[in-house]
Each structure stands twice: as C-alpha cells, then as structure tokens.
C-alpha cells in the first residue's frame, strides 16, 4: 500500500458507482460509498469509509488481505495536504504539494519524492517514473503511459465525494479508487492496445452498479469481484 501500489495490483481491483437521491423531507442527498468488499487472487479485502461535513473522505480503513488505516487532511483550498497511514502498525505520511494554480506538483511518501509537471497544451501530467497521465473531460484518469482506460455512462463509486482533483490524489493512495471509478465507472483497461481487463456490472433497481466483476481475456480463470454498499449523505 505504499506509493502507487503497482499497476498489476490495480488491475485486480474493480468498479462501481453512486448517484443523487431525494429523501422524504425534500432535502437533496447524494450516495457515498460506505463499504467496498473486494475478492480476488490476493484474498478478501474490506474497505470502510467515513466522511466530513463537506463529503470529503476523512478516513479509510482496510482489513483482510491488506491492512491499512488512512486519515486525510485538507487545507482551506479544499486540497489534500497529507494522508497519514498506519500500515501494519508502521506509521507513514504521504504529503502533497501544489503550484500557484493548485495543481499537484510533488508527491512525497517517506524517502520517495515524485515530481509532476503539468502540460497546459495537452492538459496532461508528466509523472516522474510513470510517463504521461491523461484525463477524460469529467476528470477520470484516461491514460497512464501505454495503459488506457475506457468508461461506461454509469457514474463511478466516488462521483459524489468532496475535495479537489481527488482522482489524481487517490491514484497515489490505493488502486481501489481508480478502478472503482470517480465520475464514471470503468468498462475496460488496455495496455499497448491490447485489452487486459473487462468489467461487467450488476445494477440495482435505480440502474446503478452494486457489484462489478472483472475478467482477463488472456486468463479467463482470473476474476475479481467487488461489492459496494452506499449511504445517503445530505447536501443541505
């Protein structure tokens, strides 16, 4: 659970989504993921999320195949400044630094320092050691080097969370975020033009995925399953 947790670990994660909801009193609420359960070749992993009053992730607790407790800290510009991790009783602090335009310029995890450069023309980041990262119009990660991600029209699990540029920030924290989907849920992942992960979704009565299963075309026996439970969060 250090740094970017390797692309191969990401490919074992899954997807799903959330959406707006109205309660009986007429106040507007949105759905936020409360728990995510992942079953894959590594075993079973349980994610539990808590939020502050601005719908920003406050804590993430991971148990099972991986064990981790993460606490998010934000500044007055709604940007994540640090994430304090307790990984198997070993404390670590991830720190994030921004430029004058509030774009991420540096990621620090212990002795690991990663520089990011933003290209105004292409609207992509160049990440030291990874290459270029591109985004969809809605802010989801669309490419990382030779890896491309395609999305469905369904919302992603973390569409309604608060915070600024959270898809990029959460990419550095855990693979569950990118493969659960930010604004939209994922359809497939390709590396060098070859599809390596395909996803299928089970929908609830409102048409939103509550379970996603990933398969690898080259290895049909290698599947992973993610189940999501949501809670309703009032916005006023």
N, C-alpha and C positions, 0 to 999 in steps of 0.2 A: 504494500500500500504506500510505498514511497513513490515520489516523483510521478511519472506518467504510467506506471504500472504495466508497461509493455503492451504493444498492440495485440499480441496473442491473447493476453488476458482480457482485453477489451472485447475481442471477438467472441468470447464466451458469455458476454453479458447480453441482456435483452431489452425489450422496448415496451412502451405503452403510453397512456395519456390521461388527460383530465379536461374539464370544461366548466363553464359557468352554470350556476344553479340558482333558483329563486326559492327562498323559504316561504312559509305560510304567512308570515307577517308582512311580506312585500319587500323586505330588505334584500339586497343583492349579495349573494355568496358565490365563492368560487371553490373548486375542488383542488385540494393539495394532497400529494401522496403521503400517507401516514406510515405505511409499511410496504416493503417490496421483498418478496422471497424469491431467491434465485436457486435453481437446481441445475447443476452442470457437472462436467467431469471432475471438477475440484470438490464436489460435495454440495452441501446445502448452506446457503448464506442468507441471513436475515438482516434487513436494513430497517431502522426505525428513525423517523424524522420528527423534529419539533421546530416550531416557527415563532418569530417575534410578531409584534403587532403590525409590522409592515409586510408580513408574508415572506420575510426573508428566513432562510434556513438558519436556525440557531444552533441546533446540534444534530449530528448524525451518529447513531450507534450501530455498529456492525458486529454481529456474532455468528458463529458457525465455522465455516471453512476458513474465514478470515475474522480477526477480532480487532476492532478499532473504535475509538471514540473521538469524534471531531467536533470542535467548538469554533464557530465562525465569529469574527469581529469585523465591524463595518465602521467607516468614517462618515462625516457629515455629508459627503457627496454620494452616499449610498453604494460605495465601493468596498469590496472585501479587502481589508488590510492584512489580515493574518488568519490562519486556521491552525488552532492548537490541536495536535494529535496525541492520543495516548494509544500507542501501538504495542500490544503485548507488554504493558507496563513500562514501555520506554517512551518518554515524552519527546515530541518533536514539534517545532514551529515552522509552518510554511508562511512565508511573507511575500507580499505582492506590492510592487512599486509602479507608479503611473507617471505619464508625461503630463504636460500642461493641459492637454486636451482629454485627460482622464482615460487615456489608452494604456493598456498594460505594457510596460517596458522591461520589467525584470521579475523573475520568479526565483525565490530563494528557499531552498529546503536543506537545512543543515549546511554542509560544505558545498552543496550543489547550487550553482548560480547559473540561471539560464536567461540569456538576453533575447528580447523580442524587438523586431523592427517592423513598423507599420508602413505599408506602401500606399500612399494616397491614390495613385493612379489605378492600381488593381484592387484596392481595398482588401488586401490580404496581409497577414502577418508572416514574417520570416522568423522561425523559431530555431535558435541555435541547436544543432544536433538533430533536428527533425525535418527541416525544409520549410516550404510554404504551406500555410493553412488558409483555406478559403472558406467563405460563408455563404449561406443562402440569403435571399432578401429578407427573411424573417430572423436571421441571426443564428441559425443552426450551422454546425460545422459541416461543410460540404466536401472538403478535401484536406488530406494531410499527406504531403509528398505525393506518392503514386497511389494512395488509397483514396477512393471516392465513396461518398455516402449518398444514397437516394432516399427520399422520404415519401410517405403517403400523404393524403389530405387530412388524416386524422390528427388531432392535437397530441402533443407529447406529454409525458407524465409531468414534466416540470414546467409546463407552459405558464402557469399562474404564479410561480414563485416571484418574490420581490428581489431587488438587487440589480445592479448594473452589469451588463456583459457577463452574465453568470454562465453561459455556455462555455466561454473560454476559460473562466476561472475554474469551474468544476471539472474541466478536462484534465487539469493538473492534479485533481484530488482523488478521483475514483472513476473507473470505467463505467460504473452503473449510470452515471449522468448522461454521457454521450449516447449510450445505446438504449437508454430509456426514452430519449427524445426531449428536447427543450420546447420549441414551438410546435414541432410536428414529430410524429413517430416515424421510425425508420422502416424502409422497405427492403433494402439490400445494401451490402457492402462489397466493393470490388477493389482488387489490388492489381495494378498493372493491366486493367481492362478485364480481368477475369473475376466473375462473381464468386466470392468465397463464403458469404453468409446471406441466407434468405430468411425472411421473417413472415410468420403467419399469426394473425390476431384473432382472439375470441372477444366478441363485443358484448357489452351489457345492453339493457333494454333501451338505453338512450343512444346507442351506436358508438360507444367508446370502448376501446380495448381494456379488458381487465386481466387478460393473460396473453403472453406472447411466447411463441416457440421459434427458436432459431435452428436452422439446419445448414449443414455444409455440403454443397453439391458434390464435392470431391470425396466426402466421407459421410454418407447418409446415416451411419450409425452414431454420429457425433451430434447430439442435440442438446439444447439448453432450454429451460423453461423459466419464465418469470411471471409471478402473480402479484398484482398490485391491489392494495386497499386504499381508499381515499377518505378524507374527512372534509366536511364543509367548513369554509372559513369566511366569516362575514367581511365585507369590504366597507361597510358603513355602520 
